[in-house]
Amino acid sequence: MTVSDQTLFMKMEQELNLAKAAKSEQEKQLHLHGLAVLIEVMRDQNSSPLSSATFSSSREYQAMTGELPVAKSATIDGGKIDTEDGSNGDSLLDF
């Protein structure tokens, strides 16, 4: 879905006016954040979705796109669970 530049500019002006008229610092910051989000939307509107997304690692991207196998979930049947890192215990605090 594409939003016209004119619509985005109108929303930016509204957020800027609301920020100027804000009675508290928190309210002003909220409207400035909204303005920043609208600016990002406008910047990213013409770029491809993949190039605008930033991933912290290629493994994160692969996991999100389904290229990495999903880890098996452990089932708890009352006993201890052996994990790959050698930890096992009855409590979350057991390392």
Buried (B, 14 or more C-beta within 10 A) or exposed (E): EEEEEEEBEEBBEBBBEBBEEBEEEEEBEBBBEBBEEBEEEBEEEEEEEEEEEEEEEEEEBEBEEEEEEEEEEEEEEEEEEEEEEEEEEEEEEEE
